[in-house]
Amino acid sequence: MKKKIYYLATCSTCESIMKELHIDMQNGFELQDIRTQKITPEQIDEMQKLAGSYEALFSRRALKYKELGLTDKKLTEEDYKNFILEHDTFLKRPVVIIGSQIFIGSGKKNIEALRVALNKLG
């Protein structure tokens, strides 16, 4: 079963979630720091298939979102995909894949669902 996390090593939120939930290589997770190991088109497509859309993976909290004036633009799915591939800050982090399940971002409901999924793994 695939167990992978996409995160930023410089992101304190990602680090605290990983520490709290014991997401590390010892627990069989593949770790990908998206700053040092860029997301590939194949990886973003896999995430999109699990999430249902590229928009679900896109972070509107990224500083570049306002910097680039995206608040006033109507973005397409292709736009979301391209922005995530161009700028790692646009990926809502962390993204955790366990088998066919995907957990996106640091929201409380998402982290609780991730915790339940990890507990089921044992």
KOLGU-4560 file (N, C-alpha, C; in nm, 3 decimals, padded with zeros to 5 digits):
<recs>
<n_xx: 00.084 n_yy: -00.119 n_zz: 00.000 ca_xx: 00.000 ca_yy: 00.000 ca_zz: 00.000 c_xx: 00.088 c_yy: 00.125 c_zz: 00.000 mol: A seq: 1 type: MET>
<n_xx: 00.051 n_yy: 00.216 n_zz: -00.086 ca_xx: 00.127 ca_yy: 00.341 ca_zz: -00.096 c_xx: 00.100 c_yy: 00.429 c_zz: 00.026 mol: A seq: 2 type: LYS>
<n_xx: 00.207 n_yy: 00.480 n_zz: 00.085 ca_xx: 00.196 ca_yy: 00.577 ca_zz: 00.194 c_xx: 00.296 c_yy: 00.688 c_zz: 00.164 mol: A seq: 3 type: LYS>
<n_xx: 00.244 n_yy: 00.806 n_zz: 00.133 ca_xx: 00.332 ca_yy: 00.915 ca_zz: 00.091 c_xx: 00.280 c_yy: 01.047 c_zz: 00.145 mol: A seq: 4 type: LYS>
<n_xx: 00.374 n_yy: 01.137 n_zz: 00.174 ca_xx: 00.339 ca_yy: 01.272 ca_zz: 00.215 c_xx: 00.418 c_yy: 01.373 c_zz: 00.131 mol: A seq: 5 type: ILE>
<n_xx: 00.345 n_yy: 01.472 n_zz: 00.082 ca_xx: 00.404 ca_yy: 01.586 ca_zz: 00.012 c_xx: 00.399 c_yy: 01.701 c_zz: 00.112 mol: A seq: 6 type: TYR>
<n_xx: 00.514 n_yy: 01.761 n_zz: 00.141 ca_xx: 00.520 ca_yy: 01.864 ca_zz: 00.244 c_xx: 00.633 c_yy: 01.961 c_zz: 00.213 mol: A seq: 7 type: TYR>
<n_xx: 00.643 n_yy: 02.066 n_zz: 00.295 ca_xx: 00.756 ca_yy: 02.157 ca_zz: 00.288 c_xx: 00.833 c_yy: 02.144 c_zz: 00.419 mol: A seq: 8 type: LEU>
<n_xx: 00.961 n_yy: 02.116 n_zz: 00.412 ca_xx: 01.043 ca_yy: 02.102 ca_zz: 00.532 c_xx: 01.049 c_yy: 02.233 c_zz: 00.611 mol: A seq: 9 type: ALA>
<n_xx: 01.031 n_yy: 02.345 n_zz: 00.542 ca_xx: 01.037 ca_yy: 02.475 ca_zz: 00.607 c_xx: 00.903 c_yy: 02.518 c_zz: 00.667 mol: A seq: 10 type: THR>
<n_xx: 00.800 n_yy: 02.436 n_zz: 00.652 ca_xx: 00.666 ca_yy: 02.469 ca_zz: 00.699 c_xx: 00.645 c_yy: 02.411 c_zz: 00.839 mol: A seq: 11 type: CYS>
<n_xx: 00.631 n_yy: 02.499 n_zz: 00.937 ca_xx: 00.616 ca_yy: 02.452 ca_zz: 01.076 c_xx: 00.486 c_yy: 02.374 c_zz: 01.095 mol: A seq: 12 type: SER>
<n_xx: 00.382 n_yy: 02.410 n_zz: 01.022 ca_xx: 00.256 ca_yy: 02.337 ca_zz: 01.032 c_xx: 00.274 c_yy: 02.193 c_zz: 00.983 mol: A seq: 13 type: THR>
<n_xx: 00.338 n_yy: 02.176 n_zz: 00.868 ca_xx: 00.365 ca_yy: 02.041 ca_zz: 00.816 c_xx: 00.446 c_yy: 01.960 c_zz: 00.916 mol: A seq: 14 type: CYS>
<n_xx: 00.551 n_yy: 02.022 n_zz: 00.967 ca_xx: 00.639 ca_yy: 01.952 ca_zz: 01.062 c_xx: 00.563 c_yy: 01.908 c_zz: 01.187 mol: A seq: 15 type: GLU>
<n_xx: 00.479 n_yy: 01.996 n_zz: 01.241 ca_xx: 00.408 ca_yy: 01.961 ca_zz: 01.364 c_xx: 00.305 c_yy: 01.850 c_zz: 01.339 mol: A seq: 16 type: SER>
<n_xx: 00.238 n_yy: 01.853 n_zz: 01.224 ca_xx: 00.142 ca_yy: 01.747 ca_zz: 01.190 c_xx: 00.215 c_yy: 01.614 c_zz: 01.175 mol: A seq: 17 type: ILE>
<n_xx: 00.328 n_yy: 01.615 n_zz: 01.105 ca_xx: 00.404 ca_yy: 01.493 ca_zz: 01.085 c_xx: 00.452 c_yy: 01.435 c_zz: 01.218 mol: A seq: 18 type: MET>
<n_xx: 00.497 n_yy: 01.523 n_zz: 01.306 ca_xx: 00.547 ca_yy: 01.479 ca_zz: 01.437 c_xx: 00.432 c_yy: 01.424 c_zz: 01.521 mol: A seq: 19 type: LYS>
<n_xx: 00.322 n_yy: 01.497 n_zz: 01.527 ca_xx: 00.206 ca_yy: 01.457 ca_zz: 01.607 c_xx: 00.149 c_yy: 01.322 c_zz: 01.563 mol: A seq: 20 type: GLU>
<n_xx: 00.143 n_yy: 01.300 n_zz: 01.431 ca_xx: 00.082 ca_yy: 01.178 ca_zz: 01.378 c_xx: 00.184 c_yy: 01.069 c_zz: 01.345 mol: A seq: 21 type: LEU>
<n_xx: 00.309 n_yy: 01.094 n_zz: 01.377 ca_xx: 00.417 ca_yy: 00.996 ca_zz: 01.354 c_xx: 00.425 c_yy: 00.954 c_zz: 01.207 mol: A seq: 22 type: HIS>
<n_xx: 00.424 n_yy: 01.055 n_zz: 01.121 ca_xx: 00.438 ca_yy: 01.029 ca_zz: 00.977 c_xx: 00.586 c_yy: 01.046 c_zz: 00.945 mol: A seq: 23 type: ILE>
<n_xx: 00.652 n_yy: 00.934 n_zz: 00.926 ca_xx: 00.795 ca_yy: 00.938 ca_zz: 00.893 c_xx: 00.834 c_yy: 00.810 c_zz: 00.819 mol: A seq: 24 type: ASP>
<n_xx: 00.960 n_yy: 00.806 n_zz: 00.781 ca_xx: 01.009 ca_yy: 00.691 ca_zz: 00.703 c_xx: 01.003 c_yy: 00.561 c_zz: 00.783 mol: A seq: 25 type: MET>
<n_xx: 01.021 n_yy: 00.570 n_zz: 00.916 ca_xx: 01.015 ca_yy: 00.450 ca_zz: 00.999 c_xx: 00.876 c_yy: 00.386 c_zz: 00.995 mol: A seq: 26 type: GLN>
<n_xx: 00.775 n_yy: 00.465 n_zz: 00.968 ca_xx: 00.638 ca_yy: 00.412 ca_zz: 00.959 c_xx: 00.598 c_yy: 00.380 c_zz: 00.815 mol: A seq: 27 type: ASN>
<n_xx: 00.698 n_yy: 00.370 n_zz: 00.728 ca_xx: 00.673 ca_yy: 00.328 ca_zz: 00.591 c_xx: 00.628 c_yy: 00.437 c_zz: 00.497 mol: A seq: 28 type: GLY>
<n_xx: 00.638 n_yy: 00.563 n_zz: 00.539 ca_xx: 00.598 ca_yy: 00.673 ca_zz: 00.452 c_xx: 00.712 c_yy: 00.716 c_zz: 00.363 mol: A seq: 29 type: PHE>
<n_xx: 00.678 n_yy: 00.747 n_zz: 00.238 ca_xx: 00.772 ca_yy: 00.812 ca_zz: 00.148 c_xx: 00.751 c_yy: 00.962 c_zz: 00.168 mol: A seq: 30 type: GLU>
<n_xx: 00.858 n_yy: 01.032 n_zz: 00.201 ca_xx: 00.850 ca_yy: 01.175 ca_zz: 00.226 c_xx: 00.903 c_yy: 01.251 c_zz: 00.105 mol: A seq: 31 type: LEU>
<n_xx: 00.828 n_yy: 01.349 n_zz: 00.060 ca_xx: 00.874 ca_yy: 01.432 ca_zz: -00.050 c_xx: 00.862 c_yy: 01.579 c_zz: -00.012 mol: A seq: 32 type: GLN>
<n_xx: 00.978 n_yy: 01.640 n_zz: 00.013 ca_xx: 00.983 ca_yy: 01.785 ca_zz: 00.038 c_xx: 00.970 c_yy: 01.850 c_zz: -00.099 mol: A seq: 33 type: ASP>
<n_xx: 00.857 n_yy: 01.917 n_zz: -00.122 ca_xx: 00.828 ca_yy: 01.968 ca_zz: -00.256 c_xx: 00.914 c_yy: 02.088 c_zz: -00.296 mol: A seq: 34 type: ILE>
<n_xx: 00.992 n_yy: 02.141 n_zz: -00.203 ca_xx: 01.084 ca_yy: 02.249 ca_zz: -00.237 c_xx: 01.211 c_yy: 02.191 c_zz: -00.300 mol: A seq: 35 type: ARG>
<n_xx: 01.258 n_yy: 02.079 n_zz: -00.247 ca_xx: 01.383 ca_yy: 02.020 ca_zz: -00.298 c_xx: 01.357 c_yy: 01.914 c_zz: -00.404 mol: A seq: 36 type: THR>
<n_xx: 01.239 n_yy: 01.857 n_zz: -00.405 ca_xx: 01.202 ca_yy: 01.755 ca_zz: -00.503 c_xx: 01.067 c_yy: 01.794 c_zz: -00.562 mol: A seq: 37 type: GLN>
<n_xx: 01.072 n_yy: 01.868 n_zz: -00.672 ca_xx: 00.952 ca_yy: 01.925 ca_zz: -00.733 c_xx: 00.846 c_yy: 01.818 c_zz: -00.764 mol: A seq: 38 type: LYS>
<n_xx: 00.721 n_yy: 01.861 n_zz: -00.757 ca_xx: 00.610 ca_yy: 01.774 ca_zz: -00.794 c_xx: 00.613 c_yy: 01.757 c_zz: -00.945 mol: A seq: 39 type: ILE>
<n_xx: 00.596 n_yy: 01.634 n_zz: -00.991 ca_xx: 00.593 ca_yy: 01.606 ca_zz: -01.135 c_xx: 00.450 c_yy: 01.614 c_zz: -01.186 mol: A seq: 40 type: THR>
<n_xx: 00.434 n_yy: 01.633 n_zz: -01.318 ca_xx: 00.298 ca_yy: 01.631 ca_zz: -01.375 c_xx: 00.225 c_yy: 01.500 c_zz: -01.342 mol: A seq: 41 type: PRO>
<n_xx: 00.297 n_yy: 01.389 n_zz: -01.340 ca_xx: 00.235 ca_yy: 01.259 ca_zz: -01.309 c_xx: 00.184 c_yy: 01.257 c_zz: -01.164 mol: A seq: 42 type: GLU>
<n_xx: 00.263 n_yy: 01.313 n_zz: -01.073 ca_xx: 00.223 ca_yy: 01.316 ca_zz: -00.932 c_xx: 00.100 c_yy: 01.404 c_zz: -00.911 mol: A seq: 43 type: GLN>
<n_xx: 00.098 n_yy: 01.521 n_zz: -00.973 ca_xx: -00.018 ca_yy: 01.610 ca_zz: -00.956 c_xx: -00.142 c_yy: 01.548 c_zz: -01.018 mol: A seq: 44 type: ILE>
<n_xx: -00.125 n_yy: 01.475 n_zz: -01.128 ca_xx: -00.239 ca_yy: 01.406 ca_zz: -01.191 c_xx: -00.292 c_yy: 01.296 c_zz: -01.100 mol: A seq: 45 type: ASP>
<n_xx: -00.202 n_yy: 01.223 n_zz: -01.034 ca_xx: -00.244 ca_yy: 01.120 ca_zz: -00.940 c_xx: -00.322 c_yy: 01.182 c_zz: -00.824 mol: A seq: 46 type: GLU>
<n_xx: -00.271 n_yy: 01.293 n_zz: -00.770 ca_xx: -00.340 ca_yy: 01.361 ca_zz: -00.660 c_xx: -00.478 c_yy: 01.409 c_zz: -00.705 mol: A seq: 47 type: MET>
<n_xx: -00.486 n_yy: 01.462 n_zz: -00.827 ca_xx: -00.613 ca_yy: 01.512 ca_zz: -00.881 c_xx: -00.714 c_yy: 01.400 c_zz: -00.893 mol: A seq: 48 type: GLN>
<n_xx: -00.671 n_yy: 01.283 n_zz: -00.939 ca_xx: -00.763 ca_yy: 01.169 ca_zz: -00.952 c_xx: -00.821 c_yy: 01.131 c_zz: -00.816 mol: A seq: 49 type: LYS>
<n_xx: -00.738 n_yy: 01.133 n_zz: -00.712 ca_xx: -00.784 ca_yy: 01.098 ca_zz: -00.578 c_xx: -00.870 c_yy: 01.209 c_zz: -00.516 mol: A seq: 50 type: LEU>
<n_xx: -00.835 n_yy: 01.335 n_zz: -00.545 ca_xx: -00.904 ca_yy: 01.450 ca_zz: -00.484 c_xx: -01.030 c_yy: 01.490 c_zz: -00.561 mol: A seq: 51 type: ALA>
<n_xx: -01.034 n_yy: 01.459 n_zz: -00.690 ca_xx: -01.150 ca_yy: 01.496 ca_zz: -00.771 c_xx: -01.131 c_yy: 01.622 c_zz: -00.852 mol: A seq: 52 type: GLY>
<n_xx: -01.033 n_yy: 01.706 n_zz: -00.813 ca_xx: -01.006 ca_yy: 01.828 ca_zz: -00.889 c_xx: -00.868 c_yy: 01.883 c_zz: -00.850 mol: A seq: 53 type: SER>
<n_xx: -00.815 n_yy: 01.966 n_zz: -00.938 ca_xx: -00.690 ca_yy: 02.037 ca_zz: -00.905 c_xx: -00.720 c_yy: 02.149 c_zz: -00.806 mol: A seq: 54 type: TYR>
<n_xx: -00.840 n_yy: 02.206 n_zz: -00.816 ca_xx: -00.877 ca_yy: 02.314 ca_zz: -00.727 c_xx: -00.872 c_yy: 02.269 c_zz: -00.581 mol: A seq: 55 type: GLU>
<n_xx: -00.909 n_yy: 02.144 n_zz: -00.553 ca_xx: -00.906 ca_yy: 02.091 ca_zz: -00.416 c_xx: -00.765 c_yy: 02.091 c_zz: -00.359 mol: A seq: 56 type: ALA>
<n_xx: -00.665 n_yy: 02.087 n_zz: -00.446 ca_xx: -00.524 ca_yy: 02.084 ca_zz: -00.405 c_xx: -00.463 c_yy: 02.223 c_zz: -00.396 mol: A seq: 57 type: LEU>
<n_xx: -00.535 n_yy: 02.323 n_zz: -00.441 ca_xx: -00.483 ca_yy: 02.459 ca_zz: -00.456 c_xx: -00.504 c_yy: 02.542 c_zz: -00.331 mol: A seq: 58 type: PHE>
<n_xx: -00.400 n_yy: 02.609 n_zz: -00.287 ca_xx: -00.407 ca_yy: 02.694 ca_zz: -00.168 c_xx: -00.425 c_yy: 02.839 c_zz: -00.206 mol: A seq: 59 type: SER>
<n_xx: -00.536 n_yy: 02.896 n_zz: -00.162 ca_xx: -00.559 ca_yy: 03.039 ca_zz: -00.183 c_xx: -00.491 c_yy: 03.122 c_zz: -00.074 mol: A seq: 60 type: ARG>
<n_xx: -00.433 n_yy: 03.055 n_zz: 00.024 ca_xx: -00.361 ca_yy: 03.127 ca_zz: 00.131 c_xx: -00.220 c_yy: 03.165 c_zz: 00.090 mol: A seq: 61 type: ARG>
<n_xx: -00.171 n_yy: 03.108 n_zz: -00.017 ca_xx: -00.035 ca_yy: 03.136 ca_zz: -00.062 c_xx: -00.019 c_yy: 03.286 c_zz: -00.088 mol: A seq: 62 type: ALA>
<n_xx: 00.094 n_yy: 03.341 n_zz: -00.043 ca_xx: 00.121 ca_yy: 03.483 ca_zz: -00.063 c_xx: 00.116 c_yy: 03.521 c_zz: -00.211 mol: A seq: 63 type: LEU>
<n_xx: 00.165 n_yy: 03.431 n_zz: -00.296 ca_xx: 00.168 ca_yy: 03.458 ca_zz: -00.439 c_xx: 00.027 c_yy: 03.473 c_zz: -00.498 mol: A seq: 64 type: LYS>
<n_xx: -00.072 n_yy: 03.417 n_zz: -00.432 ca_xx: -00.210 ca_yy: 03.426 ca_zz: -00.481 c_xx: -00.251 c_yy: 03.573 c_zz: -00.497 mol: A seq: 65 type: TYR>
<n_xx: -00.223 n_yy: 03.652 n_zz: -00.395 ca_xx: -00.255 ca_yy: 03.796 ca_zz: -00.402 c_xx: -00.152 c_yy: 03.869 c_zz: -00.488 mol: A seq: 66 type: LYS>
<n_xx: -00.024 n_yy: 03.832 n_zz: -00.471 ca_xx: 00.085 ca_yy: 03.897 ca_zz: -00.546 c_xx: 00.060 c_yy: 03.893 c_zz: -00.697 mol: A seq: 67 type: GLU>
<n_xx: 00.013 n_yy: 03.780 n_zz: -00.744 ca_xx: -00.010 ca_yy: 03.762 ca_zz: -00.888 c_xx: -00.148 c_yy: 03.811 c_zz: -00.931 mol: A seq: 68 type: LEU>
<n_xx: -00.224 n_yy: 03.866 n_zz: -00.837 ca_xx: -00.356 ca_yy: 03.919 ca_zz: -00.871 c_xx: -00.457 c_yy: 03.812 c_zz: -00.908 mol: A seq: 69 type: GLY>
<n_xx: -00.442 n_yy: 03.694 n_zz: -00.852 ca_xx: -00.530 ca_yy: 03.583 ca_zz: -00.889 c_xx: -00.668 c_yy: 03.592 c_zz: -00.823 mol: A seq: 70 type: LEU>
<n_xx: -00.679 n_yy: 03.677 n_zz: -00.722 ca_xx: -00.808 ca_yy: 03.692 ca_zz: -00.653 c_xx: -00.916 c_yy: 03.743 c_zz: -00.748 mol: A seq: 71 type: THR>
<n_xx: -00.874 n_yy: 03.816 n_zz: -00.851 ca_xx: -00.969 ca_yy: 03.876 ca_zz: -00.944 c_xx: -00.990 c_yy: 03.793 c_zz: -01.070 mol: A seq: 72 type: ASP>
<n_xx: -00.921 n_yy: 03.680 n_zz: -01.080 ca_xx: -00.928 ca_yy: 03.600 ca_zz: -01.203 c_xx: -01.010 c_yy: 03.474 c_zz: -01.181 mol: A seq: 73 type: LYS>
<n_xx: -01.075 n_yy: 03.429 n_zz: -01.287 ca_xx: -01.149 ca_yy: 03.303 ca_zz: -01.286 c_xx: -01.053 c_yy: 03.196 c_zz: -01.336 mol: A seq: 74 type: LYS>
<n_xx: -01.011 n_yy: 03.109 n_zz: -01.245 ca_xx: -00.912 ca_yy: 03.008 ca_zz: -01.281 c_xx: -00.979 c_yy: 02.878 c_zz: -01.327 mol: A seq: 75 type: LEU>
<n_xx: -00.916 n_yy: 02.814 n_zz: -01.425 ca_xx: -00.964 ca_yy: 02.684 ca_zz: -01.474 c_xx: -00.887 c_yy: 02.573 c_zz: -01.403 mol: A seq: 76 type: THR>
<n_xx: -00.932 n_yy: 02.450 n_zz: -01.421 ca_xx: -00.861 ca_yy: 02.336 ca_zz: -01.364 c_xx: -00.716 c_yy: 02.332 c_zz: -01.415 mol: A seq: 77 type: GLU>
<n_xx: -00.698 n_yy: 02.363 n_zz: -01.543 ca_xx: -00.564 ca_yy: 02.365 ca_zz: -01.601 c_xx: -00.478 c_yy: 02.473 c_zz: -01.535 mol: A seq: 78 type: GLU>
<n_xx: -00.539 n_yy: 02.588 n_zz: -01.505 ca_xx: -00.468 ca_yy: 02.696 ca_zz: -01.435 c_xx: -00.421 c_yy: 02.647 c_zz: -01.298 mol: A seq: 79 type: ASP>
<n_xx: -00.511 n_yy: 02.585 n_zz: -01.223 ca_xx: -00.475 ca_yy: 02.536 ca_zz: -01.090 c_xx: -00.357 c_yy: 02.439 c_zz: -01.099 mol: A seq: 80 type: TYR>
<n_xx: -00.366 n_yy: 02.347 n_zz: -01.193 ca_xx: -00.258 ca_yy: 02.248 ca_zz: -01.212 c_xx: -00.126 c_yy: 02.318 c_zz: -01.242 mol: A seq: 81 type: LYS>
<n_xx: -00.128 n_yy: 02.410 n_zz: -01.337 ca_xx: -00.004 ca_yy: 02.479 ca_zz: -01.378 c_xx: 00.056 c_yy: 02.564 c_zz: -01.267 mol: A seq: 82 type: ASN>
<n_xx: -00.028 n_yy: 02.634 n_zz: -01.191 ca_xx: 00.023 ca_yy: 02.714 ca_zz: -01.079 c_xx: 00.089 c_yy: 02.626 c_zz: -00.974 mol: A seq: 83 type: PHE>
<n_xx: 00.028 n_yy: 02.511 n_zz: -00.943 ca_xx: 00.086 ca_yy: 02.419 ca_zz: -00.844 c_xx: 00.220 c_yy: 02.367 c_zz: -00.894 mol: A seq: 84 type: ILE>
<n_xx: 00.229 n_yy: 02.334 n_zz: -01.021 ca_xx: 00.355 ca_yy: 02.283 ca_zz: -01.077 c_xx: 00.463 c_yy: 02.392 c_zz: -01.081 mol: A seq: 85 type: LEU>
<n_xx: 00.424 n_yy: 02.516 n_zz: -01.104 ca_xx: 00.520 ca_yy: 02.627 ca_zz: -01.113 c_xx: 00.568 c_yy: 02.676 c_zz: -00.977 mol: A seq: 86 type: GLU>
<n_xx: 00.477 n_yy: 02.681 n_zz: -00.879 ca_xx: 00.509 ca_yy: 02.737 ca_zz: -00.748 c_xx: 00.463 c_yy: 02.641 c_zz: -00.639 mol: A seq: 87 type: HIS>
<n_xx: 00.557 n_yy: 02.581 n_zz: -00.567 ca_xx: 00.521 ca_yy: 02.483 ca_zz: -00.464 c_xx: 00.429 c_yy: 02.542 c_zz: -00.356 mol: A seq: 88 type: ASP>
<n_xx: 00.431 n_yy: 02.674 n_zz: -00.337 ca_xx: 00.347 ca_yy: 02.734 ca_zz: -00.234 c_xx: 00.198 c_yy: 02.721 c_zz: -00.265 mol: A seq: 89 type: THR>
<n_xx: 00.163 n_yy: 02.692 n_zz: -00.389 ca_xx: 00.022 ca_yy: 02.679 ca_zz: -00.425 c_xx: -00.037 c_yy: 02.543 c_zz: -00.389 mol: A seq: 90 type: PHE>
<n_xx: 00.046 n_yy: 02.448 n_zz: -00.348 ca_xx: -00.009 ca_yy: 02.319 ca_zz: -00.306 c_xx: -00.056 c_yy: 02.332 c_zz: -00.162 mol: A seq: 91 type: LEU>
<n_xx: -00.181 n_yy: 02.297 n_zz: -00.138 ca_xx: -00.236 ca_yy: 02.298 ca_zz: -00.002 c_xx: -00.165 c_yy: 02.185 c_zz: 00.073 mol: A seq: 92 type: LYS>
<n_xx: -00.096 n_yy: 02.220 n_zz: 00.181 ca_xx: -00.009 ca_yy: 02.123 ca_zz: 00.247 c_xx: -00.055 c_yy: 02.093 c_zz: 00.389 mol: A seq: 93 type: ARG>
<n_xx: -00.014 n_yy: 01.976 n_zz: 00.435 ca_xx: 00.048 ca_yy: 01.866 ca_zz: 00.362 c_xx: -00.055 c_yy: 01.788 c_zz: 00.281 mol: A seq: 94 type: PRO>
<n_xx: -00.007 n_yy: 01.710 n_zz: 00.185 ca_xx: -00.092 ca_yy: 01.616 ca_zz: 00.113 c_xx: -00.042 c_yy: 01.477 c_zz: 00.151 mol: A seq: 95 type: VAL>
<n_xx: -00.133 n_yy: 01.397 n_zz: 00.208 ca_xx: -00.097 ca_yy: 01.262 ca_zz: 00.251 c_xx: -00.180 c_yy: 01.164 c_zz: 00.170 mol: A seq: 96 type: VAL>
<n_xx: -00.113 n_yy: 01.065 n_zz: 00.112 ca_xx: -00.181 ca_yy: 00.959 ca_zz: 00.038 c_xx: -00.158 c_yy: 00.827 c_zz: 00.111 mol: A seq: 97 type: ILE>
<n_xx: -00.268 n_yy: 00.762 n_zz: 00.143 ca_xx: -00.263 ca_yy: 00.628 ca_zz: 00.203 c_xx: -00.351 c_yy: 00.539 c_zz: 00.117 mol: A seq: 98 type: ILE>
<n_xx: -00.288 n_yy: 00.453 n_zz: 00.039 ca_xx: -00.365 ca_yy: 00.368 ca_zz: -00.053 c_xx: -00.440 c_yy: 00.454 c_zz: -00.152 mol: A seq: 99 type: GLY>
<n_xx: -00.574 n_yy: 00.443 n_zz: -00.151 ca_xx: -00.656 ca_yy: 00.522 ca_zz: -00.244 c_xx: -00.719 c_yy: 00.643 c_zz: -00.176 mol: A seq: 100 type: SER>
<n_xx: -00.676 n_yy: 00.672 n_zz: -00.053 ca_xx: -00.728 ca_yy: 00.788 ca_zz: 00.021 c_xx: -00.629 c_yy: 00.903 c_zz: 00.011 mol: A seq: 101 type: GLN>
<n_xx: -00.685 n_yy: 01.026 n_zz: 00.005 ca_xx: -00.600 ca_yy: 01.145 ca_zz: 00.005 c_xx: -00.650 c_yy: 01.241 c_zz: 00.111 mol: A seq: 102 type: ILE>
<n_xx: -00.555 n_yy: 01.303 n_zz: 00.179 ca_xx: -00.584 ca_yy: 01.400 ca_zz: 00.285 c_xx: -00.508 c_yy: 01.527 c_zz: 00.249 mol: A seq: 103 type: PHE>
<n_xx: -00.582 n_yy: 01.636 n_zz: 00.235 ca_xx: -00.524 ca_yy: 01.760 ca_zz: 00.181 c_xx: -00.536 c_yy: 01.873 c_zz: 00.282 mol: A seq: 104 type: ILE>
<n_xx: -00.422 n_yy: 01.930 n_zz: 00.318 ca_xx: -00.422 ca_yy: 02.049 ca_zz: 00.400 c_xx: -00.419 c_yy: 02.023 c_zz: 00.549 mol: A seq: 105 type: GLY>
<n_xx: -00.423 n_yy: 02.134 n_zz: 00.624 ca_xx: -00.404 ca_yy: 02.127 ca_zz: 00.769 c_xx: -00.531 c_yy: 02.157 c_zz: 00.847 mol: A seq: 106 type: SER>
<n_xx: -00.646 n_yy: 02.156 n_zz: 00.780 ca_xx: -00.772 ca_yy: 02.180 ca_zz: 00.849 c_xx: -00.800 c_yy: 02.074 c_zz: 00.953 mol: A seq: 107 type: GLY>
<n_xx: -00.870 n_yy: 02.112 n_zz: 01.060 ca_xx: -00.895 ca_yy: 02.020 ca_zz: 01.171 c_xx: -00.967 c_yy: 01.894 c_zz: 01.128 mol: A seq: 108 type: LYS>
<n_xx: -01.072 n_yy: 01.907 n_zz: 01.045 ca_xx: -01.148 ca_yy: 01.789 ca_zz: 01.000 c_xx: -01.058 c_yy: 01.695 c_zz: 00.919 mol: A seq: 109 type: LYS>
<n_xx: -00.975 n_yy: 01.752 n_zz: 00.834 ca_xx: -00.884 ca_yy: 01.672 ca_zz: 00.752 c_xx: -00.784 c_yy: 01.597 c_zz: 00.840 mol: A seq: 110 type: ASN>
<n_xx: -00.725 n_yy: 01.665 n_zz: 00.937 ca_xx: -00.625 ca_yy: 01.603 ca_zz: 01.024 c_xx: -00.690 c_yy: 01.493 c_zz: 01.108 mol: A seq: 111 type: ILE>
<n_xx: -00.813 n_yy: 01.516 n_zz: 01.152 ca_xx: -00.883 ca_yy: 01.413 ca_zz: 01.230 c_xx: -00.912 c_yy: 01.290 c_zz: 01.144 mol: A seq: 112 type: GLU>
<n_xx: -00.954 n_yy: 01.312 n_zz: 01.019 ca_xx: -00.978 ca_yy: 01.200 ca_zz: 00.927 c_xx: -00.848 c_yy: 01.124 c_zz: 00.899 mol: A seq: 113 type: ALA>
<n_xx: -00.739 n_yy: 01.197 n_zz: 00.887 ca_xx: -00.607 ca_yy: 01.135 ca_zz: 00.867 c_xx: -00.569 c_yy: 01.052 c_zz: 00.989 mol: A seq: 114 type: LEU>
<n_xx: -00.593 n_yy: 01.106 n_zz: 01.106 ca_xx: -00.562 ca_yy: 01.034 ca_zz: 01.231 c_xx: -00.640 c_yy: 00.901 c_zz: 01.236 mol: A seq: 115 type: ARG>
<n_xx: -00.768 n_yy: 00.905 n_zz: 01.201 ca_xx: -00.852 ca_yy: 00.784 ca_zz: 01.199 c_xx: -00.795 c_yy: 00.682 c_zz: 01.101 mol: A seq: 116 type: VAL>
<n_xx: -00.758 n_yy: 00.730 n_zz: 00.981 ca_xx: -00.702 ca_yy: 00.639 ca_zz: 00.878 c_xx: -00.571 c_yy: 00.576 c_zz: 00.927 mol: A seq: 117 type: ALA>
<n_xx: -00.487 n_yy: 00.655 n_zz: 00.992 ca_xx: -00.359 ca_yy: 00.603 ca_zz: 01.043 c_xx: -00.382 c_yy: 00.501 c_zz: 01.155 mol: A seq: 118 type: LEU>
<n_xx: -00.482 n_yy: 00.528 n_zz: 01.240 ca_xx: -00.512 ca_yy: 00.433 ca_zz: 01.348 c_xx: -00.560 c_yy: 00.299 c_zz: 01.294 mol: A seq: 119 type: ASN>
<n_xx: -00.634 n_yy: 00.304 n_zz: 01.181 ca_xx: -00.683 ca_yy: 00.179 ca_zz: 01.119 c_xx: -00.567 c_yy: 00.097 c_zz: 01.064 mol: A seq: 120 type: LYS>
<n_xx: -00.459 n_yy: 00.165 n_zz: 01.024 ca_xx: -00.342 ca_yy: 00.093 ca_zz: 00.973 c_xx: -00.272 c_yy: 00.019 c_zz: 01.085 mol: A seq: 121 type: LEU>
<n_xx: -00.285 n_yy: 00.070 n_zz: 01.207 ca_xx: -00.224 ca_yy: 00.005 ca_zz: 01.323 c_xx: -00.088 c_yy: 00.055 c_zz: 01.356 mol: A seq: 122 type: GLY>
</recs>
